Amino acid sequence: MAWLHITAPRGAVPTATSKCACGRDRSAVGHRRVVDLIDDHTAHRDTCPLRTPQEGRAAA
């Protein structure tokens, strides 16, 4: 459901994109921002509305 794409060619500025089926679409350029996006992407896995049970939803 969620995709993290990182490009870090040798000698170039790294870039990353984080996309999710829930509509999330973020990007980052530069080492520090890419690292921050990786952390944010990982945290999103715990809070994504498509991965967490919805309140009031009946059990299967």
C-alpha positions as CSV (number, residue, x, y, z in Angstrom):
1,M,0.0,0.0,0.0
2,A,2.9,2.4,0.7
3,W,5.9,2.9,-1.5
4,L,9.2,4.5,-0.7
5,H,11.5,5.2,-3.6
6,I,15.0,6.5,-2.9
7,T,17.6,7.6,-5.5
8,A,21.1,8.2,-4.4
9,P,23.6,8.1,-7.2
10,R,27.2,8.3,-6.2
11,G,28.3,11.9,-6.1
12,A,24.8,13.3,-6.6
13,V,22.1,14.8,-4.3
14,P,19.8,12.0,-3.0
15,T,16.0,12.2,-3.6
16,A,13.1,10.2,-2.2
17,T,9.4,9.9,-2.7
18,S,6.9,8.4,-0.3
19,K,3.5,7.4,-1.7
20,C,0.6,5.5,-0.2
21,A,-2.8,4.3,-1.5
22,C,-4.5,6.5,1.1
23,G,-3.4,9.6,-0.9
24,R,-0.1,10.4,0.8
25,D,2.4,11.8,-1.7
26,R,5.6,13.4,-0.3
27,S,9.1,14.0,-1.6
28,A,12.5,15.1,-0.3
29,V,15.8,16.3,-1.8
30,G,19.1,16.3,0.1
31,H,20.6,13.8,2.6
32,R,19.0,15.2,5.8
33,R,15.5,15.6,4.3
34,V,15.6,12.1,2.7
35,V,16.5,10.6,6.1
36,D,13.6,12.6,7.7
37,L,11.3,11.3,5.0
38,I,12.3,7.7,5.6
39,D,11.5,8.2,9.3
40,D,8.2,9.8,8.4
41,H,7.3,7.0,5.9
42,T,8.0,4.4,8.6
43,A,5.8,6.3,11.1
44,H,3.1,6.5,8.5
45,R,2.8,2.8,8.4
46,D,1.4,2.8,12.0
47,T,-1.1,5.7,11.3
48,C,-2.3,5.0,7.8
49,P,-6.1,4.8,7.7
50,L,-5.8,1.9,5.3
51,R,-3.7,-0.2,7.6
52,T,-5.4,0.7,11.0
53,P,-8.8,-0.5,11.9
54,Q,-11.5,2.2,11.6
55,E,-13.5,3.0,14.7
56,G,-16.9,1.5,14.7
57,R,-16.0,-1.0,12.0
58,A,-17.6,-4.5,12.4
59,A,-15.2,-7.4,12.9
60,A,-15.2,-9.9,10.1
